[in-house]
């Protein structure tokens, strides 16, 4: 299933990067390594290193069910940067579309209190 572009306009390069990342993540999902909890217990960090040698992420299974994902810190930072870039693009799209409220701090706090 292809991913849709996030927004249109001046952020096309950012959107293209995010779109490419999402598609490559989707494609690489079929190649994710797996580590059993037992292997992790007996082999420790070396089991993680081995699983990450051919994939950016590895699934940790407990009693045959996938429970956790591990990755090296560089890949985590890259994904975090992608997440923040996507959030920024979404914020820019909201501003461009007029989906925001300009108000005082007091008015903002009263509006938030009504949401509870």
JOPE-V904041 format. One line per field, one symbol per residue. ss: DSSP state (H for helix, E for strand, C for the rest). A space follows every 50 residues. Layout:
# JOPE-V904041
ss=???
This chain:
# JOPE-V904041
ss=CCCCCCCCCCCHHHHHHHHHHHHHHHHHHHHCEEEEHHHHHHHCHHHHHH HHCCCCEEEEEECCEEEEEEECHHHHHHHHHHHHHHHHHHHHHHHHCCCC CCCCHHHHHHHHHHHC
